[in-house]
Amino acid sequence: MTKCDICKNKVETLFLGKIDGTYIKIDGKRKIVCSSCQKRLNNRFDDEL
């Protein structure tokens, strides 16, 4: 069982051990991010551009 590194909610594991979310790099470290946090992060990065 994995947890989102941002909100600490459980990230579901799909078929063959894949996660229902994504991996992103923050400060050079690979983090697991759930889909709801991914949407929030994407909006934040769009605002910075």
Helices and strands as residue ranges (DSSP letters): E 2-3, E 10-11, G 15-17, E 21-26, E 29-34, H 35-48
